[in-house]
Amino acid sequence: MLERSLLKLVDVRPREVRALLWSFAYFFSVLCAYYILRPLRDEMGIIGGTRQLHWLFTATFIAILCAIPLYGWVVTRLSREKFIPIVYRFFILNILIFWLLLTFEVETVYVARAFFVWISVFVIFVVSVFWQLMADLFRADQGKRLFAFIAAGGSIGVLLGPSITLWLVKPIGPINLLIIAAIVLELGVFCMRRAARETADHNVPRQTAAEGSTNPLGGGSLSGFLEIIKSPYLAGIALWVFLLSLAGTFLYFQQQHIVAAASQDSATRVEIFAKIELAVGLLTIIIQLAGTGRLISRFGVGVGAAILPLVAIFGFAVMAVAPVLLTVVIFQACQRTANFAISNPAREMFFTVADRESKYKAKSVIDSVVFRGGDAANGWLFKAMQGLGFEISGIAFATLPVVGLWFILSIGLGRAHERRAKLIEIEGEENTK
């Protein structure tokens, strides 16, 4: 009965069902934990000072630069089944430390700034590790069929996380939401183990699934950088992510300035941020379950990745004309929906045709150093444009050519992905002969 119900939503094979559902639950737990905390992060950004946002983005990049060699060292020496739980439980410990500091009001402004930086690093690693594992467990053809449904698990987390924040922020206070998030994240560790076990037990994607869980990758802790330099394909993905950062950073800075001007009440601002996330969650899950997988299977990964820059083109065009609260709320909701519902699953499919070292090392560099480095650079660029006298509308207008380039790049990467997938398929057929 469950399989028949799933077949109405996703093109899943019988032996893939258990792995699919545990992966779905795993991503749900990860994003639910983050989105319980995200409205609190946005509030901490305001407490820390909106004028300091470019410094906070720079601090995030520095923290990433410090963390990525350590992550690379762990990946080279520990097996997948060991290093992934270590990463998640390290962040759970961090959450508990922040809860203590904020509960006892220890240097609140500085802790708020530290929390803003920390959670920006946290989300990069926990989500990147999730998709690294998915790209390792599933083939390119499976990714087209299954990734959108798996991503829908995260979308339900995106929906439930802000709902939990809205329900509990006033009864228990914003700080105690940290404990709820820590519990949900630990649930994600359990689901991760089951998803990996199901693929190994049933050999869902490939013969190397079991090997990946027990054998460390080896190599150097910084080899991810070299992989990107050597591969035009990976370099193209890195540029795509940098342009994603530019569009997201500019929109986020505009949101923070407009929301800060709209209300002086902390709880009201948290509610505004939570409502944005709630709208994103509702729209995303509807789109993902309605046909993201079918769209990507029909038109290709490149078209799926191009949806987000297309939304950005229209969004910044409207912002250039009407830079008001309603515009930024609608644009943010549409942009984040397009990202989570379609373009992000498509981007993660780019890595299904890469080798294992690229999936775990180069991908972590792209998702962390490139993305957060882009945040820092683009934060300073936004600040410089303001210093030159650009208003929000002028910055939005100047962003349009850049997001146009982003759209073209998406189509090109999609074509490269299809070529690589065909080569892998041909090699697989030759190896079976």
C-alpha positions as CSV (number, residue, x, y, z in Angstrom):
1,M,0.0,0.0,0.0
2,L,2.8,2.3,0.9
3,E,4.6,1.6,-2.4
4,R,1.4,2.3,-4.4
5,S,1.0,5.6,-2.6
6,L,4.6,6.6,-3.2
7,L,4.3,5.7,-6.9
8,K,1.7,8.4,-7.2
9,L,4.3,11.0,-6.1
10,V,7.6,9.6,-7.2
11,D,9.0,7.1,-9.6
12,V,10.5,4.7,-7.0
13,R,11.5,1.1,-7.4
14,P,10.5,-1.5,-4.7
15,R,14.1,-2.0,-3.5
16,E,14.6,1.7,-3.2
17,V,11.6,2.4,-0.9
18,R,13.3,2.0,2.5
19,A,16.4,4.0,1.5
20,L,14.2,6.7,0.1
21,L,12.0,7.0,3.2
22,W,15.0,7.1,5.6
23,S,16.7,9.7,3.5
24,F,13.5,11.7,3.4
25,A,13.3,11.5,7.3
26,Y,17.0,12.4,7.6
27,F,16.7,15.6,5.6
28,F,13.5,16.5,7.4
29,S,15.4,16.3,10.7
30,V,18.3,18.4,9.5
31,L,16.3,21.2,8.1
32,C,13.7,21.2,10.8
33,A,16.4,21.7,13.4
34,Y,17.9,24.6,11.3
35,Y,14.6,26.3,10.7
36,I,13.7,26.2,14.3
37,L,16.9,28.3,14.8
38,R,16.9,30.4,11.6
39,P,14.4,33.1,12.8
40,L,16.5,33.3,16.0
41,R,19.6,33.8,13.8
42,D,18.0,36.7,11.9
43,E,17.1,38.3,15.3
44,M,20.6,37.8,16.5
45,G,21.8,39.6,13.4
46,I,19.7,42.6,14.3
47,I,20.8,42.5,18.0
48,G,24.4,42.4,16.8
49,G,23.7,45.4,14.6
50,T,22.6,45.6,11.0
51,R,25.5,47.9,10.3
52,Q,27.8,45.0,11.3
53,L,26.3,42.4,8.9
54,H,29.2,42.7,6.4
55,W,31.6,42.0,9.3
56,L,29.6,39.0,10.4
57,F,29.7,37.6,6.9
58,T,33.4,38.1,6.8
59,A,33.8,36.4,10.2
60,T,31.7,33.5,8.8
61,F,34.1,33.1,5.9
62,I,37.1,33.2,8.2
63,A,35.5,30.5,10.4
64,I,34.9,28.4,7.3
65,L,38.5,28.7,6.2
66,C,39.5,27.4,9.7
67,A,37.0,24.6,9.6
68,I,37.4,23.2,6.1
69,P,41.0,21.8,6.7
70,L,39.8,20.1,9.9
71,Y,36.8,18.6,8.1
72,G,39.1,17.4,5.3
73,W,41.4,15.8,7.8
74,V,38.5,13.9,9.4
75,V,37.1,12.8,6.0
76,T,40.5,11.4,4.9
77,R,41.0,9.4,8.1
78,L,37.5,8.2,9.1
79,S,34.9,6.1,7.3
80,R,31.6,7.6,6.3
81,E,29.7,5.8,9.1
82,K,32.0,7.4,11.7
83,F,32.7,11.0,10.5
84,I,29.1,12.0,9.7
85,P,27.8,11.4,13.2
86,I,30.8,13.1,14.6
87,V,30.0,16.2,12.5
88,Y,26.4,16.4,13.7
89,R,27.1,15.7,17.4
90,F,29.8,18.4,17.4
91,F,27.2,20.9,16.3
92,I,24.7,19.6,18.9
93,L,27.3,20.3,21.6
94,N,27.7,23.8,20.2
95,I,23.9,24.4,20.4
96,L,23.9,23.4,24.1
97,I,26.9,25.8,24.8
98,F,25.0,28.7,23.2
99,W,21.9,27.8,25.2
100,L,23.9,28.2,28.4
101,L,25.5,31.5,27.4
102,L,22.3,33.1,26.2
103,T,20.3,31.7,29.2
104,F,22.7,33.3,31.7
105,E,23.0,36.5,29.5
106,V,26.8,36.3,29.1
107,E,27.8,39.2,26.9
108,T,24.6,39.0,24.9
109,V,25.6,41.3,22.0
110,Y,28.9,39.4,21.4
111,V,27.2,36.0,21.8
112,A,24.5,37.1,19.4
113,R,27.2,37.9,16.8
114,A,29.0,34.6,17.5
115,F,25.7,32.7,17.1
116,F,25.0,34.4,13.8
117,V,28.4,33.4,12.5
118,W,28.2,29.9,14.0
119,I,24.8,29.0,12.5
120,S,25.9,30.2,9.1
121,V,28.7,27.7,9.3
122,F,26.4,25.1,10.9
123,V,23.9,25.0,8.0
124,I,26.6,24.8,5.4
125,F,28.1,21.7,6.9
126,V,25.0,19.8,8.0
127,V,23.3,20.3,4.7
128,S,26.4,19.7,2.6
129,V,27.2,16.5,4.5
130,F,23.6,15.3,3.8
131,W,23.9,15.9,0.1
132,Q,27.4,14.4,-0.1
133,L,26.0,11.2,1.3
134,M,23.0,11.3,-1.1
135,A,25.3,11.8,-4.1
136,D,27.4,8.9,-2.9
137,L,24.4,6.5,-2.3
138,F,22.4,7.2,-5.5
139,R,23.3,7.1,-9.2
140,A,22.6,10.0,-11.6
141,D,19.5,8.4,-13.0
142,Q,18.2,7.7,-9.5
143,G,18.9,11.3,-8.5
144,K,16.6,12.5,-11.2
145,R,13.8,10.3,-9.9
146,L,14.3,10.5,-6.2
147,F,16.1,13.7,-5.1
148,A,13.1,15.9,-5.4
149,F,11.1,13.6,-3.1
150,I,14.0,13.4,-0.7
151,A,14.3,17.2,-0.8
152,A,10.6,17.3,0.1
153,G,11.5,15.8,3.4
154,G,13.6,18.9,4.0
155,S,10.8,21.1,2.8
156,I,8.5,19.6,5.5
157,G,11.2,20.4,8.0
158,V,11.3,24.0,6.5
159,L,7.6,24.1,7.1
160,L,7.5,22.5,10.6
161,G,10.6,24.3,11.9
162,P,9.2,27.9,11.7
163,S,5.8,26.6,12.9
164,I,7.5,25.3,16.1
165,T,9.1,28.6,16.5
166,L,5.8,30.5,16.1
167,W,4.1,28.1,18.6
168,L,6.8,28.2,21.2
169,V,8.7,31.5,20.9
170,K,6.5,33.3,23.4
171,P,5.5,30.5,25.7
172,I,9.1,29.2,26.3
173,G,11.1,32.1,25.0
174,P,13.5,32.2,22.0
175,I,16.5,30.8,23.8
176,N,14.9,27.5,24.8
177,L,14.2,26.7,21.2
178,L,17.9,25.7,21.1
179,I,17.1,22.6,23.1
180,I,14.3,21.6,20.8
181,A,16.6,22.0,17.8
182,A,19.4,19.8,19.4
183,I,16.9,17.0,20.0
184,V,15.6,17.1,16.4
185,L,19.2,17.1,15.0
186,E,20.1,14.0,17.1
187,L,17.1,12.3,15.4
188,G,18.7,13.1,12.1
189,V,21.8,11.1,13.1
190,F,19.6,8.1,13.7
191,C,17.9,8.4,10.3
192,M,21.3,8.9,8.6
193,R,22.5,5.6,9.9
194,R,19.3,3.8,8.7
195,A,19.5,5.3,5.3
196,A,23.1,4.3,4.8
197,R,22.3,0.8,6.2
198,E,19.4,0.3,3.8
199,T,21.5,1.1,0.7
200,A,24.3,-1.2,1.9
201,D,22.0,-4.0,2.8
202,H,20.0,-3.9,-0.4
203,N,22.7,-2.6,-2.7
204,V,20.3,0.1,-3.9
205,P,22.6,2.3,-6.0
206,R,25.9,0.7,-6.7
207,Q,28.5,-1.9,-5.7
208,T,30.6,0.6,-3.8
209,A,27.9,1.6,-1.4
210,A,29.0,-0.8,1.4
211,E,32.7,0.1,0.8
212,G,32.0,3.8,1.2
213,S,30.6,3.3,4.7
214,T,33.7,1.5,6.0
215,N,36.7,2.8,4.1
216,P,38.1,6.3,4.5
217,L,38.8,8.3,1.4
218,G,42.5,9.0,2.0
219,G,44.3,11.8,0.3
220,G,45.1,15.2,1.6
221,S,42.9,17.4,3.7
222,L,43.1,20.2,1.1
223,S,42.7,18.1,-2.0
224,G,39.2,19.4,-2.5
225,F,40.7,22.8,-3.7
226,L,42.9,20.9,-6.2
227,E,39.9,19.0,-7.6
228,I,38.1,22.3,-8.4
229,I,41.1,23.8,-10.0
230,K,41.7,20.8,-12.2
231,S,38.1,20.3,-13.3
232,P,36.2,22.9,-15.5
233,Y,33.0,21.1,-14.5
234,L,33.6,21.5,-10.8
235,A,34.8,25.1,-11.4
236,G,31.6,25.8,-13.2
237,I,29.6,24.5,-10.2
238,A,31.7,26.7,-7.9
239,L,30.9,29.8,-10.0
240,W,27.2,28.8,-9.9
241,V,27.3,28.7,-6.1
242,F,29.2,32.0,-6.0
243,L,26.5,33.7,-8.1
244,L,23.8,32.0,-5.8
245,S,25.6,33.7,-2.9
246,L,25.6,37.1,-4.6
247,A,21.9,37.0,-5.3
248,G,21.1,35.7,-1.8
249,T,23.4,38.1,0.1
250,F,22.0,41.1,-1.7
251,L,18.5,40.1,-1.1
252,Y,19.2,39.2,2.6
253,F,20.8,42.6,3.3
254,Q,17.9,44.3,1.7
255,Q,15.5,42.2,3.8
256,Q,17.3,43.0,7.1
257,H,17.4,46.8,6.5
258,I,13.7,46.9,5.5
259,V,12.5,44.7,8.3
260,A,14.6,46.6,10.9
261,A,13.0,49.8,9.7
262,A,9.5,48.3,9.8
263,S,9.5,47.3,13.5
264,Q,11.4,48.0,16.7
265,D,9.9,45.0,18.6
266,S,12.1,41.8,18.8
267,A,9.3,39.3,19.0
268,T,7.5,41.0,16.1
269,R,10.6,40.8,13.9
270,V,11.1,37.1,14.8
271,E,7.5,36.5,13.8
272,I,8.0,38.2,10.4
273,F,11.0,36.0,9.7
274,A,9.2,32.9,10.8
275,K,6.2,33.7,8.6
276,I,8.5,34.1,5.6
277,E,10.0,30.6,6.3
278,L,6.5,29.2,6.8
279,A,5.4,30.5,3.4
280,V,8.6,29.0,1.8
281,G,7.9,25.7,3.4
282,L,4.3,25.5,2.2
283,L,5.1,26.5,-1.4
284,T,8.1,24.3,-1.6
285,I,6.5,21.1,-0.6
286,I,3.6,21.7,-2.9
287,I,5.9,22.2,-5.9
288,Q,8.2,19.3,-5.0
289,L,5.4,16.7,-4.5
290,A,3.5,18.1,-7.6
291,G,6.3,17.4,-10.1
292,T,9.9,18.6,-9.5
293,G,11.2,15.1,-10.2
294,R,9.1,14.8,-13.3
295,L,10.2,18.3,-14.5
296,I,13.9,17.5,-14.1
297,S,13.5,14.1,-15.7
298,R,11.7,15.6,-18.6
299,F,13.7,18.8,-19.2
300,G,17.0,18.0,-17.5
301,V,19.1,19.2,-14.6
302,G,20.2,22.4,-16.3
303,V,16.6,23.7,-16.7
304,G,16.0,22.8,-13.0
305,A,19.0,24.8,-11.9
306,A,18.0,27.7,-14.2
307,I,14.7,28.2,-12.4
308,L,16.3,30.1,-9.5
309,P,18.2,32.7,-11.5
310,L,15.1,33.2,-13.6
311,V,13.1,34.1,-10.4
312,A,16.0,36.3,-9.4
313,I,15.8,38.2,-12.6
314,F,12.1,39.0,-12.1
315,G,12.6,39.6,-8.4
316,F,15.4,42.2,-8.6
317,A,13.6,43.9,-11.5
318,V,10.6,44.4,-9.2
319,M,12.8,45.4,-6.3
320,A,14.4,48.1,-8.5
321,V,10.9,49.6,-8.9
322,A,9.3,49.0,-5.5
323,P,11.8,48.4,-2.6
324,V,9.2,48.0,0.2
325,L,8.5,45.4,2.9
326,L,5.8,43.6,0.8
327,T,8.1,43.3,-2.2
328,V,11.1,41.9,-0.2
329,V,8.8,39.4,1.6
330,I,7.3,38.1,-1.6
331,F,10.7,38.0,-3.4
332,Q,12.4,36.2,-0.5
333,A,9.6,33.6,-0.4
334,C,9.7,33.0,-4.1
335,Q,13.4,32.9,-4.3
336,R,13.8,30.5,-1.4
337,T,10.9,28.3,-2.8
338,A,12.5,28.1,-6.2
339,N,15.8,27.2,-4.5
340,F,14.6,24.4,-2.3
341,A,11.8,23.1,-4.5
342,I,13.7,22.9,-7.8
343,S,17.1,24.4,-8.2
344,N,18.8,23.0,-5.1
345,P,17.9,19.4,-5.9
346,A,19.1,20.0,-9.4
347,R,22.4,21.5,-8.2
348,E,23.0,18.5,-5.9
349,M,22.4,16.2,-9.0
350,F,25.5,17.8,-10.6
351,F,27.6,15.8,-8.1
352,T,26.1,12.4,-8.9
353,V,28.4,12.2,-12.0
354,A,31.5,13.2,-10.0
355,D,34.0,10.7,-8.3
356,R,33.8,10.1,-4.5
357,E,36.6,12.4,-3.6
358,S,34.9,15.2,-5.4
359,K,31.6,14.4,-3.7
360,Y,33.0,14.7,-0.2
361,K,36.0,17.0,-0.6
362,A,35.4,19.4,-3.6
363,K,31.7,19.6,-2.7
364,S,32.5,20.6,0.9
365,V,34.9,23.3,-0.4
366,I,32.2,24.6,-2.8
367,D,29.4,24.5,-0.3
368,S,31.5,26.2,2.4
369,V,34.5,28.2,1.2
370,V,33.0,29.3,-2.1
371,F,29.6,30.0,-0.7
372,R,30.6,31.7,2.5
373,G,33.5,33.4,0.8
374,G,31.0,34.7,-1.7
375,D,28.8,35.9,1.2
376,A,31.8,37.8,2.7
377,A,32.9,39.3,-0.6
378,N,29.3,40.2,-1.7
379,G,28.6,41.6,1.7
380,W,31.5,44.1,1.3
381,L,30.3,44.8,-2.2
382,F,26.9,45.6,-1.0
383,K,28.4,47.9,1.6
384,A,30.6,49.6,-0.9
385,M,27.7,50.2,-3.3
386,Q,25.8,51.8,-0.4
387,G,28.9,54.0,0.3
388,L,28.9,55.1,-3.3
389,G,25.3,56.3,-2.9
390,F,23.4,53.4,-4.3
391,E,19.9,53.0,-2.8
392,I,18.3,49.6,-2.5
393,S,16.5,50.1,-5.9
394,G,19.8,51.0,-7.6
395,I,21.6,47.9,-6.2
396,A,18.7,45.7,-7.3
397,F,18.9,47.1,-10.9
398,A,22.7,46.6,-11.0
399,T,22.3,43.0,-10.0
400,L,20.2,42.1,-13.1
401,P,23.1,41.4,-15.5
402,V,24.8,39.2,-13.0
403,V,21.8,37.0,-12.5
404,G,21.4,36.8,-16.3
405,L,24.9,35.3,-16.5
406,W,23.9,32.9,-13.7
407,F,20.9,31.7,-15.9
408,I,23.2,31.0,-18.9
409,L,25.7,29.1,-16.7
410,S,22.9,26.9,-15.4
411,I,22.0,25.7,-18.9
412,G,25.7,25.0,-19.7
413,L,26.2,23.0,-16.5
414,G,23.1,20.9,-17.3
415,R,24.5,20.0,-20.7
416,A,27.8,19.0,-19.2
417,H,26.0,16.8,-16.6
418,E,24.2,15.0,-19.3
419,R,27.4,14.3,-21.2
420,R,29.1,12.9,-18.1
421,A,26.1,10.8,-17.1
422,K,26.1,9.2,-20.6
423,L,29.8,8.4,-20.3
424,I,29.3,6.8,-16.9
425,E,26.5,4.7,-18.3
426,I,28.6,3.5,-21.2
427,E,31.5,2.6,-18.9
428,G,29.1,0.7,-16.6
429,E,27.8,-1.3,-19.6
430,E,31.3,-2.1,-20.7
431,N,32.3,-3.2,-17.2
432,T,29.4,-5.7,-17.0
433,K,30.3,-7.4,-20.3
